[in-house]
Amino acid sequence: MSGPIDKDMIIGEVIGKYPATEPVFKKHFGKGCFTCPGSNNEDIAFGAMMHNVDVEAVVRELNEAVTEKKTKG
């Protein structure tokens, strides 16, 4: 499934533009993601590598969160 979010996007920009993605970032990267200075210049792929998680799964869940938000209102 493709969507508006891809692995090369900056974490902080995604959170700012798509607040519904916060729970997904918390699940995979932890709560520290929101206070980490790196979130403003690190992309999702780097975050996934640093947290040893599958980047494709993270991106898929992020896009699902955005899609669900759009359909729910």
One Martini backbone bead per residue (centre of mass of N, CA, C, O) as a GRO file, in nm:
protein
   73
    1MET     BB    1   0.095   0.037   0.024
    2SER     BB    2   0.036   0.357  -0.053
    3GLY     BB    3   0.133   0.700   0.036
    4PRO     BB    4   0.230   1.004   0.183
    5ILE     BB    5   0.442   0.810   0.316
    6ASP     BB    6   0.800   0.784   0.350
    7LYS     BB    7   1.127   0.688   0.444
    8ASP     BB    8   1.246   0.996   0.361
    9MET     BB    9   1.105   1.127   0.584
   10ILE     BB   10   1.070   1.347   0.834
   11ILE     BB   11   0.962   1.292   1.140
   12GLY     BB   12   0.867   1.580   1.235
   13GLU     BB   13   0.698   1.640   0.978
   14VAL     BB   14   0.499   1.409   1.005
   15ILE     BB   15   0.387   1.482   1.283
   16GLY     BB   16   0.293   1.770   1.202
   17LYS     BB   17   0.105   1.679   0.954
   18TYR     BB   18   0.045   1.379   1.113
   19PRO     BB   19  -0.078   1.321   1.420
   20ALA     BB   20  -0.179   1.015   1.382
   21THR     BB   21   0.131   0.898   1.401
   22GLU     BB   22   0.226   0.894   1.697
   23PRO     BB   23   0.163   0.596   1.790
   24VAL     BB   24   0.364   0.467   1.592
   25PHE     BB   25   0.622   0.596   1.695
   26LYS     BB   26   0.595   0.496   1.984
   27LYS     BB   27   0.595   0.193   1.923
   28HIS     BB   28   0.884   0.193   1.759
   29PHE     BB   29   1.060   0.454   1.910
   30GLY     BB   30   0.919   0.600   2.129
   31LYS     BB   31   0.877   0.884   2.328
   32GLY     BB   32   1.156   1.033   2.256
   33CYS     BB   33   1.086   1.137   1.967
   34PHE     BB   34   0.953   1.422   2.068
   35THR     BB   35   1.250   1.527   2.208
   36CYS     BB   36   1.429   1.473   1.977
   37PRO     BB   37   1.638   1.652   1.775
   38GLY     BB   38   1.654   1.441   1.532
   39SER     BB   39   1.350   1.458   1.429
   40ASN     BB   40   1.424   1.723   1.241
   41ASN     BB   41   1.660   1.538   1.049
   42GLU     BB   42   1.537   1.252   1.051
   43ASP     BB   43   1.451   0.974   0.904
   44ILE     BB   44   1.271   0.689   0.905
   45ALA     BB   45   1.497   0.497   0.824
   46PHE     BB   46   1.691   0.577   1.052
   47GLY     BB   47   1.505   0.517   1.290
   48ALA     BB   48   1.471   0.217   1.225
   49MET     BB   49   1.766   0.144   1.249
   50MET     BB   50   1.812   0.247   1.547
   51HIS     BB   51   1.548   0.050   1.644
   52ASN     BB   52   1.528  -0.222   1.493
   53VAL     BB   53   1.318  -0.183   1.246
   54ASP     BB   54   1.082  -0.215   1.002
   55VAL     BB   55   1.034   0.021   0.769
   56GLU     BB   56   0.788  -0.092   0.613
   57ALA     BB   57   0.604  -0.123   0.860
   58VAL     BB   58   0.604   0.168   0.950
   59VAL     BB   59   0.497   0.297   0.691
   60ARG     BB   60   0.237   0.139   0.679
   61GLU     BB   61   0.124   0.238   0.956
   62LEU     BB   62   0.130   0.538   0.894
   63ASN     BB   63  -0.065   0.526   0.650
   64GLU     BB   64  -0.299   0.399   0.805
   65ALA     BB   65  -0.338   0.632   1.006
   66VAL     BB   66  -0.408   0.844   0.791
   67THR     BB   67  -0.645   0.695   0.656
   68GLU     BB   68  -0.823   0.663   0.908
   69LYS     BB   69  -0.853   0.965   0.965
   70LYS     BB   70  -0.996   1.038   0.698
   71THR     BB   71  -1.245   0.836   0.736
   72LYS     BB   72  -1.327   0.953   1.035
   73GLY     BB   73  -1.246   1.290   1.012
   0.00000   0.00000   0.00000
